[in-house]
Amino acid sequence: QVQLVESGGGLVQPGGSLRLSCAASGSIVSMSTMAWYRQAPGKERELVAGISSRGSTTYADSVKGRFTISRDNAKNTAYLQMNSLRPEDTAIYYCNAARSSIPRYDYWGQGTQVTVSS
């Protein structure tokens, strides 16, 4: 069973930056669509950003121009660079690794808290 471990969350002031990391226990990052989701209190989990195995990226409209998703296949790690953070970015951020072709899988991390507050 592959494990995803997120790190890098914390408390930051509005306008600040954080970089989240998602380390996979197995060599799956290069063959997966890696994505970051977030869930704020009382809200549904939403897609923040994703990067396919071929490197194409997608972003939620609310984070375009502020967040950047990337991955390092050699380190089996995906990242989310978050700049110009806003209070509404406060949420638990989850890493996801998925593959829709054989071998199919869908793995989730345990989440990391990001709080944007002055």
Number of C-alpha atoms within 10 A of each C-alpha: 6 15 15 23 18 23 17 15 18 14 14 18 14 17 14 14 16 18 16 21 22 28 20 22 14 11 14 19 25 19 16 21 21 29 26 25 19 22 19 16 9 6 9 9 15 14 17 23 23 25 21 20 18 10 14 10 16 16 19 13 9 11 17 12 11 13 20 20 23 20 21 12 14 9 12 17 22 27 22 23 15 20 17 15 22 18 15 12 20 20 21 18 27 25 29 23 26 20 18 10 9 6 8 9 13 13 15 18 19 14 22 21 19 22 20 20 16 9
